[in-house]
Amino acid sequence: MPVTFTYTVVGMTCEHCVQAVSGELAALPGVQDVTVELATGAVAVTSDAPLTEEQVRAAVDEAGYELAGSGA
């Protein structure tokens, strides 16, 4: 059963930022959906496979942004 995790990403300022972060997170194994709220930096990742914070942080870093916090 898919689980949704919520993170906060710092540094996103435009739709290009949203696409960059979404693309990197969507490429993680098991990720089914990524929803980004640009105004707040909130990112919801729905996955049917376990995700570690390290995986998410690496994907966000690859996109050029910073993971500020996490939660399930």
C-alpha atoms as a printed R data frame, in Angstrom:
   type eleno elety resid chain resno      x      y       z
1  ATOM     1    CA   MET     A     1  0.000  0.000   0.000
2  ATOM     2    CA   PRO     A     2  1.438  3.405  -0.969
3  ATOM     3    CA   VAL     A     3  2.559  5.766   1.785
4  ATOM     4    CA   THR     A     4  2.888  9.543   1.495
5  ATOM     5    CA   PHE     A     5  5.790 11.372   3.132
6  ATOM     6    CA   THR     A     6  5.942 15.159   3.452
7  ATOM     7    CA   TYR     A     7  9.138 17.185   3.241
8  ATOM     8    CA   THR     A     8 10.066 20.859   3.069
9  ATOM     9    CA   VAL     A     9 12.406 22.001   0.314
10 ATOM    10    CA   VAL     A    10 14.231 25.329   0.599
11 ATOM    11    CA   GLY     A    11 15.192 27.513  -2.347
12 ATOM    12    CA   MET     A    12 12.430 26.880  -4.884
13 ATOM    13    CA   THR     A    13 11.250 30.125  -6.498
14 ATOM    14    CA   CYS     A    14  9.578 29.203  -9.792
15 ATOM    15    CA   GLU     A    15  7.898 26.489 -11.827
16 ATOM    16    CA   HIS     A    16 11.283 25.370 -13.178
17 ATOM    17    CA   CYS     A    17 12.338 24.676  -9.577
18 ATOM    18    CA   VAL     A    18  9.182 22.621  -9.038
19 ATOM    19    CA   GLN     A    19  9.859 20.589 -12.182
20 ATOM    20    CA   ALA     A    20 13.497 19.964 -11.225
21 ATOM    21    CA   VAL     A    21 12.613 18.724  -7.727
22 ATOM    22    CA   SER     A    22  9.621 16.712  -8.961
23 ATOM    23    CA   GLY     A    23 11.674 15.038 -11.674
24 ATOM    24    CA   GLU     A    24 14.459 13.944  -9.340
25 ATOM    25    CA   LEU     A    25 12.048 12.638  -6.702
26 ATOM    26    CA   ALA     A    26  9.868 10.853  -9.273
27 ATOM    27    CA   ALA     A    27 12.943  8.931 -10.440
28 ATOM    28    CA   LEU     A    28 13.378  7.266  -7.024
29 ATOM    29    CA   PRO     A    29 12.374  3.576  -6.924
30 ATOM    30    CA   GLY     A    30  8.730  3.044  -6.000
31 ATOM    31    CA   VAL     A    31  7.660  6.694  -6.213
32 ATOM    32    CA   GLN     A    32  4.167  6.954  -7.671
33 ATOM    33    CA   ASP     A    33  3.415 10.651  -7.215
34 ATOM    34    CA   VAL     A    34  5.134 13.905  -6.268
35 ATOM    35    CA   THR     A    35  3.183 17.039  -5.369
36 ATOM    36    CA   VAL     A    36  5.013 20.326  -4.803
37 ATOM    37    CA   GLU     A    37  3.512 23.465  -3.244
38 ATOM    38    CA   LEU     A    38  5.815 26.237  -4.449
39 ATOM    39    CA   ALA     A    39  4.563 28.890  -2.002
40 ATOM    40    CA   THR     A    40  5.383 26.850   1.101
41 ATOM    41    CA   GLY     A    41  8.092 24.521  -0.180
42 ATOM    42    CA   ALA     A    42  5.994 21.534   0.904
43 ATOM    43    CA   VAL     A    43  6.654 18.376  -1.091
44 ATOM    44    CA   ALA     A    44  4.497 15.258  -0.762
45 ATOM    45    CA   VAL     A    45  6.033 12.043  -2.082
46 ATOM    46    CA   THR     A    46  3.821  8.965  -2.463
47 ATOM    47    CA   SER     A    47  5.720  5.691  -2.745
48 ATOM    48    CA   ASP     A    48  4.911  1.993  -2.630
49 ATOM    49    CA   ALA     A    49  8.512  1.237  -1.629
50 ATOM    50    CA   PRO     A    50 10.322  2.409   1.512
51 ATOM    51    CA   LEU     A    51 12.213  5.686   1.076
52 ATOM    52    CA   THR     A    52 14.970  6.841   3.360
53 ATOM    53    CA   GLU     A    53 15.520 10.488   4.163
54 ATOM    54    CA   GLU     A    54 18.994 10.070   2.665
55 ATOM    55    CA   GLN     A    55 17.479  9.042  -0.694
56 ATOM    56    CA   VAL     A    56 15.130 12.013  -0.691
57 ATOM    57    CA   ARG     A    57 17.869 14.419   0.431
58 ATOM    58    CA   ALA     A    58 20.187 13.183  -2.346
59 ATOM    59    CA   ALA     A    59 17.464 13.639  -4.987
60 ATOM    60    CA   VAL     A    60 16.657 17.164  -3.766
61 ATOM    61    CA   ASP     A    61 20.390 17.999  -3.658
62 ATOM    62    CA   GLU     A    62 20.770 16.701  -7.223
63 ATOM    63    CA   ALA     A    63 18.024 19.096  -8.295
64 ATOM    64    CA   GLY     A    64 19.981 21.943  -6.699
65 ATOM    65    CA   TYR     A    65 17.886 22.552  -3.589
66 ATOM    66    CA   GLU     A    66 17.989 21.776   0.124
67 ATOM    67    CA   LEU     A    67 15.804 19.459   2.178
68 ATOM    68    CA   ALA     A    68 14.820 21.399   5.309
69 ATOM    69    CA   GLY     A    69 12.814 18.838   7.252
70 ATOM    70    CA   SER     A    70 10.812 15.680   7.004
71 ATOM    71    CA   GLY     A    71  7.977 13.713   8.444
72 ATOM    72    CA   ALA     A    72  5.676 10.828   7.672
